């Protein structure tokens, strides 16, 4: 079956985005086909468009999209977890900006009750990344201090909420002071938002936390690495989830790492094997969905735009104008 899809005709700027078609296969054993209603936009989509972040094997190389929400429209043999028409959401390796997608039924999560699909599309990438990095890998606990960079991003706003939900205190950075007021409703207390236009934040974090952050969630990379270590508490955990500020850099400050007995964790979601993705989806279904239904977590949607306005959505994200997720809807 051929369906409409956003495609990148080549590497480049937003002008390379076009509306085309994608061949979607029928579901096999244990698989379902989902009619996608909305998809969240991520920085990875921008990097893929520029030719800097190719899709992993098995994902369409020129059709972006890492998260989706929609309805089950077909099921393969043995696929019984969701009924036809069920509202579902998922994180995928690519292809979420097509009208349909076929995937294993265990990659799907139910949409929290009462939530619109355009809001649900803002959940999978941001909240699974935040929960997996902060709780599963770094072991963030109640009473600890968490520092998140790019706090107004999709993952940033999710991290603020996850910290609040488990009883941790959040400190967040942004390059734009105007974004700080919008973050106070998502778990950032007055005075715990830092504007870091010069890339310096360690002293302010130390002053606000009486010893440093126990966990730091960083999407910037090399340019923040040493400053992150200065902001880290003894035996703190630095989780690297991106390299928007560069992946290179000079020698690591080994003495500081040793002296603080720091743990440095690198993680990425997109290239994980299917078995890990299935486990993440099950975690989301059992741990995160109930938190949304209880009102302890909520997707933060900056704007919903038509899928045909994908180029404008890329420009909005590249201009750093959004607070929360930009969602594209069919």
Number of C-alpha atoms within 10 A of each C-alpha: 9 13 14 15 24 24 23 23 15 13 16 16 15 18 14 14 24 17 16 15 16 20 14 16 13 15 20 16 12 16 22 30 24 28 22 26 23 29 36 30 27 23 15 20 21 20 15 20 26 17 16 13 13 17 21 13 10 8 15 18 17 22 27 28 24 24 28 36 32 27 22 24 15 17 25 17 11 12 18 13 14 18 14 15 13 15 25 24 30 28 28 23 21 25 27 29 28 30 24 26 25 20 19 18 26 22 22 29 25 19 25 20 12 8 14 13 22 25 22 28 34 32 33 28 23 25 24 22 23 25 25 17 26 24 16 10 14 21 14 24 17 13 12 17 26 29 29 26 23 21 30 30 24 29 30 29 30 30 31 29 26 26 28 19 16 15 15 20 22 27 27 29 23 21 18 15 13 9 17 23 12 13 22 15 11 24 22 23 17 11 11 19 24 20 18 16 12 7 13 15 18 19 12 15 27 16 11 15 21 10 14 26 30 25 30 30 27 24 20 18 20 21 17 21 17 18 15 25 23 20 26 28 24 19 16 24 26 28 22 20 20 19 15 15 13 13 11 10 11 8 7 11 11 9 9 13 19 12 10 17 14 18 15 15 14 12 15 11 19 16 14 12 9 14 10 13 21 17 13 23 23 16 16 23 17 13 12 22 18 15 16 18 15 11 9 15 21 21 23 23 21 17 15 17 17 13 22 16 14 23 16 16 22 22 15 13 18 13 9 13 14 18 22 23 27 27 26 25 22 16
